[in-house]
Amino acid sequence: QKDKEWIVPESIQEEMRQAGKEVLTHVSPGPENPLGRHWIGLSLKNIGIHGTIAPPSVYHFQSHGCIRLHPDDVAELFANVAVGEAGAIVYQPLLMAQVDGRLYLEVQPDIYKRAANPTATVRRIVAAQQLDTLVDWARIDAVIAEQAGLARDVGRVQSQNTEDN
């Protein structure tokens, strides 16, 4: 749904009350609506994927259950899904990718403590993709320990042999 009215959940109304703020029950579409312009409802009542009027908030854990996306990202997703289309939400705080010949690892904090051991997961990925010769395990260990949520280069540094002519 585009430009959906936000019906403020009672739990959030209570948070407003406790913070001494005006308690809202509805927020009309527009620049003050925290849902942003796009709402993709899920099969769970009152839970959805939506945009936000505060894009930097996407990178923080402050949800009441919904999944917030950057406005550009949710607009693209919205344009590519249909009502009733099945999907799956996967909890995976680890992402590994090969881009332009380099190997990157991103590890988010496992705030729900539901993910498998990250080192074991990376070892499975490396083995399955036959990347053994490309990885620097010390870098991987550092990225896992840091859990900064940033993609880091974990490839082996290629030494360049140069000869003086």
N, C-alpha and C positions, 0 to 999 in steps of 0.2 A: 504494500500500500504506500502510495506517495503522500507526503504531508499528512501523516496520521496525528490525530489528537492523542495526547498522552494522558491516560487515566492514571493518576498518581497512586501507586500501591499504598495500602495502609501503613506498611512498615516504613516507607519513606516519609509519609505524612507524620509519623511519630518522630522520626529523626528531625524533621523540620521543627516540630513542636519543642523537642528537647533542646534544639539549638537556638530557640527563641526567634525563629524565622516565621514569616507568614506561611501558614499551612495551605498548600494548594491541593485541590482535588482533581483538577483538569488543567492541562496546558494546551492551548490552541496551536495549530501549525504556525510556524514562523520562526523568527530568529531566537526566540527564548525557549523553544521546545527542545529538550535534551535528546529527543529521538532523532534529530536531524530531519532530512527530507525523505529518507527511505526506511521502510520497515518490512522485514521479511519474517512473518510469524512462523513459529515452529509448532510441532505437535504438542508441546508442553504449554499449557494454558498461561497466557501472559508473558511468555518468554520468546524472545526473537533476536534476530540479527538486525542491527540498525546503525545509522550514522550517529554523529554527535555534533554539537555546536562547539565543542572544546576538543579539537583534534589531538592536542598533546596528551589528553587523558587516555587515549587508546593504549599508550605504552605503560600504563600503571594498573595495578590490581585494585580496582575500586568499583567493581560491578555488583549489582544486586541480583544478578542471575543472567541478564542478557549478554549478548556478545556485541561489543561496540567495534565498529570499523571506521577507518578514516573515511570521510565523506566521498572521496573519489573512488575508493575501493568498494564501498557498499553500492554506489551508483553502478559500477561495472557489474558487480554480482547481481544486483536487482535486474539489470537488463538481460541477464543470461539464465535466469531461472523462471519457471512457470509455477503457477498455483498448483499444488498437489504433487509437485515433483519431489521424489525421494532424495534424501541426502544423508550424510553421516558427519557428525562432528567428532573429530579425533583429538584426544588429549595427548599431545606429543611435545614436550618442552625441549626437544632436541631436533635440530635440522642440520643435515650435512649435504653439501652441494659442490659440484665441480663446475666452475665458471671460468671460461677463457684459459683453460689448462691449469687453473689453480684449484686447490681443495679448501673449502671453507666449512667451519663448524660453528653453529650457534647453539648455545645452551641457556635456556631460560630457567629461573628458579622453579623447582617442582613444588609449587605452593600447596598442592593438594596431596602430595606424597603418594601419588598413584603411578608414577612412571617406573619403568624397570631401571636397574642400575645403569647410569649413563655410560660408564666405561664398557660394560658388557654390550650395550646397544651399539656403541660405535664400533666395537670389535666385530660384531655381526655384520654391520653395514660394510665395513672395510673388506671383510672376507667375501661377502656376497657379491660385491662390486669389483673384486680383485684389485683393490687399491693399495695393497700392502707396501708396494715399493714407493708410493707417493707420500705416505704419511710420516709426520714427525710426532712420535708418541709423546715426547716431552711437551710439545705445544698443545696436543690434545688434552693431556692431563691438566695443563694450566687453564685452558678454556673451560673444562669441566669444573675445576675448583672455583674459578671466578664466577661462573653462572651470571654473566653480565647481560645476556640477551642480545649480544652483538655478534655478527658474523666475523669470525677471525680466521685468518689464513693458517692452516695447520699442515700445509704441505712441506715436504723437505726442501730446504734451500738447495738449489742446483748450483754446484760450484762450477765456475767457468775457468777452464784452463787456457791461459793466454801465453803465448810465447813472444818474446821480444824478437823482432826481425832486424 
